Amino acid sequence: MPALYLPVSLPPFLVTPLAAMHTLEQAPTAAVRGMVVPGGFRVSECLLSSLPNLEIISVFGVGYDGVPIAHCQQRGIRVTNTPDVLTEDVADIATALVLMTSRRLAEAEKFTRAGSWCSDAFPLAHALRGKTAGIVGLGRIGKAIAHRLTAHGLKIAYFGRQPQAVAYDYCHSLNELAQKADFLIVACPGGSGTRHLINVEVLGALGSEGTLINIARGSVVDEEALIVALNTGVIRGAGLDVFENEPHVPAELIGSEKVVIFPHVGSATHETRQAMADLVLENMVAHFANLPLLTPVC
């Protein structure tokens, strides 16, 4: 059986079927022909150098920004990920963050649990209808978010590498999108090309009535700039499922009533994680059977 290396712990519903069809190595060795890593895991070139016979890296997630693609291409190492199967769940989380930040739902729940309703009225929040959602990256997930938010009465604008054949407004710059948006929703890939794409300038353009939503990668947002923008009223609020240094969340974000924070749960449903695991396994089976990969990155 082909030998695989799993550098970090992965769920049993993925490991068990992998172990049934492959030999799982406990350390990087010359015997290893395949590797499975979670989305966002940093695969260093040093690690790859310890795997001279590596043929394939299968990413258990849609984001493969932690994999050195150019290096893999030079060595002929195939890379796969798990797109599509998590689109709907991630879009649901983005929608939830929009609702929670606009209607102050996290605060409302704490207010009720604390018994404050008996002596006080909860402050008014903001409606969604008529507002504009500006989506950064109108890919599979971005389109699914737009579909949901349109049903809530929001107008949709977007920014990306080029205009698409969609009925949404295209903005030619990120600043233009931020100025137009009430909710700036980050749905683009991570990696060096988008690191700190959401910076001081963009947050300033979003403005004091704007809210930032990030369900993409923590690296896309300059977290320090975001904290300053929240503390000084440059923007109204934020809804975050991802962070720069996961699982560590800055104390300033944890303690802020202006922020709704989740522990990176975009794809965290039984159904989606199982579908992701199935796709990882199917890609491995296809590779070692010399069949076309289902979801090749390179």
QUIBEL-V271524 format. One record per residue. N is the residue number from 1. RES is the residue in one letter. SS is DSSP state (helix for helix, strand for strand, loop for the rest). PHI is phi in whole degrees, -180 to 180 (999 if undefined). NEAR is the number of other ideal C-beta (glycine too) atoms within 10 Angstrom. Layout:
n->{N & N}
res->{RES & RES}
ss->{SS & SS}
phi->{PHI & PHI}
near->{NEAR & NEAR}
This chain:
n->{1 & 2 & 3 & 4 & 5 & 6 & 7 & 8 & 9 & 10 & 11 & 12 & 13 & 14 & 15 & 16 & 17 & 18 & 19 & 20 & 21 & 22 & 23 & 24 & 25 & 26 & 27 & 28 & 29 & 30 & 31 & 32 & 33 & 34 & 35 & 36 & 37 & 38 & 39 & 40 & 41 & 42 & 43 & 44 & 45 & 46 & 47 & 48 & 49 & 50 & 51 & 52 & 53 & 54 & 55 & 56 & 57 & 58 & 59 & 60 & 61 & 62 & 63 & 64 & 65 & 66 & 67 & 68 & 69 & 70 & 71 & 72 & 73 & 74 & 75 & 76 & 77 & 78 & 79 & 80 & 81 & 82 & 83 & 84 & 85 & 86 & 87 & 88 & 89 & 90 & 91 & 92 & 93 & 94 & 95 & 96 & 97 & 98 & 99 & 100 & 101 & 102 & 103 & 104 & 105 & 106 & 107 & 108 & 109 & 110 & 111 & 112 & 113 & 114 & 115 & 116 & 117 & 118 & 119 & 120 & 121 & 122 & 123 & 124 & 125 & 126 & 127 & 128 & 129 & 130 & 131 & 132 & 133 & 134 & 135 & 136 & 137 & 138 & 139 & 140 & 141 & 142 & 143 & 144 & 145 & 146 & 147 & 148 & 149 & 150 & 151 & 152 & 153 & 154 & 155 & 156 & 157 & 158 & 159 & 160 & 161 & 162 & 163 & 164 & 165 & 166 & 167 & 168 & 169 & 170 & 171 & 172 & 173 & 174 & 175 & 176 & 177 & 178 & 179 & 180 & 181 & 182 & 183 & 184 & 185 & 186 & 187 & 188 & 189 & 190 & 191 & 192 & 193 & 194 & 195 & 196 & 197 & 198 & 199 & 200 & 201 & 202 & 203 & 204 & 205 & 206 & 207 & 208 & 209 & 210 & 211 & 212 & 213 & 214 & 215 & 216 & 217 & 218 & 219 & 220 & 221 & 222 & 223 & 224 & 225 & 226 & 227 & 228 & 229 & 230 & 231 & 232 & 233 & 234 & 235 & 236 & 237 & 238 & 239 & 240 & 241 & 242 & 243 & 244 & 245 & 246 & 247 & 248 & 249 & 250 & 251 & 252 & 253 & 254 & 255 & 256 & 257 & 258 & 259 & 260 & 261 & 262 & 263 & 264 & 265 & 266 & 267 & 268 & 269 & 270 & 271 & 272 & 273 & 274 & 275 & 276 & 277 & 278 & 279 & 280 & 281 & 282 & 283 & 284 & 285 & 286 & 287 & 288 & 289 & 290 & 291 & 292 & 293 & 294 & 295 & 296 & 297 & 298}
res->{M & P & A & L & Y & L & P & V & S & L & P & P & F & L & V & T & P & L & A & A & M & H & T & L & E & Q & A & P & T & A & A & V & R & G & M & V & V & P & G & G & F & R & V & S & E & C & L & L & S & S & L & P & N & L & E & I & I & S & V & F & G & V & G & Y & D & G & V & P & I & A & H & C & Q & Q & R & G & I & R & V & T & N & T & P & D & V & L & T & E & D & V & A & D & I & A & T & A & L & V & L & M & T & S & R & R & L & A & E & A & E & K & F & T & R & A & G & S & W & C & S & D & A & F & P & L & A & H & A & L & R & G & K & T & A & G & I & V & G & L & G & R & I & G & K & A & I & A & H & R & L & T & A & H & G & L & K & I & A & Y & F & G & R & Q & P & Q & A & V & A & Y & D & Y & C & H & S & L & N & E & L & A & Q & K & A & D & F & L & I & V & A & C & P & G & G & S & G & T & R & H & L & I & N & V & E & V & L & G & A & L & G & S & E & G & T & L & I & N & I & A & R & G & S & V & V & D & E & E & A & L & I & V & A & L & N & T & G & V & I & R & G & A & G & L & D & V & F & E & N & E & P & H & V & P & A & E & L & I & G & S & E & K & V & V & I & F & P & H & V & G & S & A & T & H & E & T & R & Q & A & M & A & D & L & V & L & E & N & M & V & A & H & F & A & N & L & P & L & L & T & P & V & C}
ss->{loop & loop & strand & strand & strand & loop & loop & loop & loop & loop & loop & helix & helix & helix & helix & helix & helix & helix & helix & helix & helix & loop & strand & strand & strand & loop & loop & loop & loop & loop & loop & strand & strand & strand & strand & strand & strand & strand & loop & loop & loop & loop & strand & loop & helix & helix & helix & helix & helix & loop & loop & loop & loop & loop & loop & strand & strand & strand & strand & strand & loop & loop & loop & loop & loop & loop & strand & loop & helix & helix & helix & helix & helix & helix & helix & loop & loop & strand & strand & strand & loop & loop & loop & loop & loop & loop & helix & helix & helix & helix & helix & helix & helix & helix & helix & helix & helix & helix & helix & helix & helix & helix & helix & loop & helix & helix & helix & helix & helix & helix & helix & helix & helix & loop & loop & helix & helix & helix & loop & loop & loop & loop & loop & loop & loop & loop & loop & loop & loop & loop & loop & strand & strand & strand & strand & strand & loop & loop & loop & helix & helix & helix & helix & helix & helix & helix & helix & helix & helix & helix & helix & loop & loop & loop & strand & strand & strand & strand & strand & loop & loop & loop & loop & loop & loop & loop & loop & loop & strand & strand & loop & loop & loop & helix & helix & helix & helix & helix & helix & helix & loop & loop & strand & strand & strand & strand & loop & loop & loop & loop & loop & helix & helix & helix & loop & loop & loop & strand & loop & helix & helix & helix & helix & helix & helix & helix & loop & loop & loop & loop & strand & strand & strand & strand & loop & loop & loop & helix & helix & helix & strand & loop & helix & helix & helix & helix & helix & helix & helix & helix & helix & loop & loop & loop & loop & loop & strand & strand & strand & strand & loop & loop & loop & loop & strand & loop & loop & strand & loop & loop & helix & helix & helix & helix & loop & loop & loop & loop & strand & strand & strand & loop & loop & loop & loop & loop & loop & loop & loop & helix & helix & helix & helix & helix & helix & helix & helix & helix & helix & helix & helix & helix & helix & helix & helix & helix & helix & helix & loop & loop & loop & loop & loop & loop & loop & strand & loop & loop}
phi->{999 & -61 & -90 & -118 & -122 & -114 & -69 & -135 & -64 & -129 & -64 & -57 & -69 & -101 & -66 & -59 & -68 & -63 & -67 & -72 & -120 & -142 & -91 & -95 & -85 & -86 & -150 & -68 & -139 & -68 & -76 & -70 & -113 & -141 & -141 & -121 & -134 & -75 & -58 & 89 & -65 & -85 & -93 & -79 & -65 & -64 & -62 & -63 & -67 & -87 & -125 & -65 & -110 & -66 & -112 & -151 & -118 & -108 & -92 & -85 & 161 & -84 & -84 & -120 & -68 & -85 & -99 & -75 & -59 & -60 & -62 & -63 & -63 & -62 & -91 & 78 & -85 & -78 & -132 & -128 & -139 & -126 & -75 & 71 & -67 & -106 & -55 & -67 & -67 & -66 & -63 & -61 & -66 & -60 & -63 & -61 & -66 & -62 & -63 & -68 & -75 & -73 & -96 & 56 & -72 & -64 & -65 & -64 & -67 & -62 & -58 & -70 & -63 & -78 & 80 & -70 & -63 & -68 & -123 & -151 & -103 & -71 & -65 & -68 & -115 & -124 & -76 & -90 & -58 & 86 & -81 & -117 & -99 & -101 & -102 & -92 & 100 & -96 & -91 & -57 & -70 & -58 & -66 & -66 & -65 & -59 & -59 & -67 & -74 & -60 & -66 & -89 & 90 & -89 & -86 & -118 & -129 & -151 & -133 & -161 & -65 & -159 & -64 & -120 & -83 & -132 & -92 & -108 & -76 & -94 & -106 & -83 & -147 & -67 & -63 & -61 & -64 & -62 & -65 & -82 & -88 & -90 & -126 & -98 & -110 & -89 & -136 & -97 & -67 & -86 & 111 & -63 & -71 & -121 & -61 & 54 & -59 & -90 & -122 & -55 & -65 & -66 & -64 & -64 & -69 & -63 & 86 & -70 & -103 & -98 & -129 & -97 & -122 & -129 & -122 & -95 & -135 & -61 & -67 & -71 & -106 & -73 & -63 & -65 & -65 & -64 & -61 & -63 & -62 & -71 & -68 & -102 & 78 & -62 & -125 & -81 & -171 & -152 & -126 & -128 & -108 & -137 & -143 & -67 & -128 & -64 & -89 & -86 & -111 & -54 & -58 & -65 & -79 & -61 & -87 & -91 & -74 & -86 & -123 & -104 & -124 & -121 & -89 & 52 & -110 & -51 & -106 & -85 & -126 & -56 & -66 & -72 & -63 & -66 & -63 & -64 & -62 & -61 & -69 & -58 & -63 & -65 & -66 & -64 & -60 & -62 & -60 & -77 & -99 & 58 & -109 & -60 & -69 & -74 & -135 & -76 & -94 & -155}
near->{11 & 15 & 17 & 24 & 24 & 20 & 16 & 9 & 8 & 16 & 13 & 10 & 13 & 21 & 16 & 10 & 16 & 20 & 14 & 9 & 13 & 21 & 14 & 14 & 17 & 7 & 8 & 18 & 13 & 11 & 13 & 21 & 21 & 25 & 26 & 27 & 23 & 18 & 22 & 20 & 19 & 11 & 23 & 12 & 10 & 8 & 16 & 19 & 12 & 14 & 22 & 11 & 11 & 25 & 16 & 22 & 27 & 27 & 28 & 23 & 21 & 24 & 21 & 26 & 23 & 19 & 25 & 19 & 16 & 9 & 14 & 21 & 13 & 9 & 15 & 9 & 21 & 19 & 22 & 25 & 22 & 27 & 20 & 14 & 19 & 24 & 20 & 17 & 19 & 23 & 24 & 16 & 22 & 29 & 22 & 19 & 26 & 25 & 16 & 20 & 25 & 21 & 15 & 20 & 14 & 16 & 17 & 15 & 11 & 12 & 16 & 12 & 9 & 9 & 9 & 12 & 12 & 7 & 6 & 9 & 8 & 12 & 9 & 8 & 14 & 14 & 11 & 17 & 8 & 9 & 19 & 17 & 28 & 27 & 29 & 27 & 22 & 23 & 16 & 17 & 27 & 28 & 20 & 19 & 29 & 24 & 13 & 18 & 24 & 14 & 9 & 15 & 11 & 21 & 17 & 22 & 21 & 25 & 26 & 18 & 8 & 5 & 14 & 13 & 4 & 13 & 7 & 19 & 16 & 15 & 21 & 9 & 11 & 20 & 15 & 16 & 25 & 25 & 17 & 19 & 30 & 21 & 26 & 30 & 31 & 26 & 26 & 24 & 15 & 21 & 16 & 7 & 10 & 19 & 15 & 15 & 20 & 25 & 17 & 15 & 13 & 24 & 23 & 17 & 20 & 26 & 17 & 11 & 12 & 24 & 25 & 28 & 30 & 24 & 27 & 29 & 25 & 19 & 21 & 25 & 26 & 20 & 20 & 14 & 18 & 25 & 17 & 14 & 26 & 21 & 11 & 9 & 10 & 18 & 23 & 20 & 22 & 25 & 25 & 23 & 24 & 23 & 21 & 18 & 10 & 12 & 7 & 8 & 18 & 17 & 9 & 15 & 18 & 9 & 8 & 16 & 11 & 17 & 22 & 24 & 18 & 18 & 11 & 19 & 14 & 23 & 24 & 15 & 15 & 8 & 12 & 18 & 20 & 14 & 17 & 26 & 23 & 16 & 21 & 25 & 18 & 17 & 26 & 23 & 14 & 18 & 21 & 17 & 7 & 6 & 11 & 8 & 17 & 16 & 19 & 14 & 17 & 15}
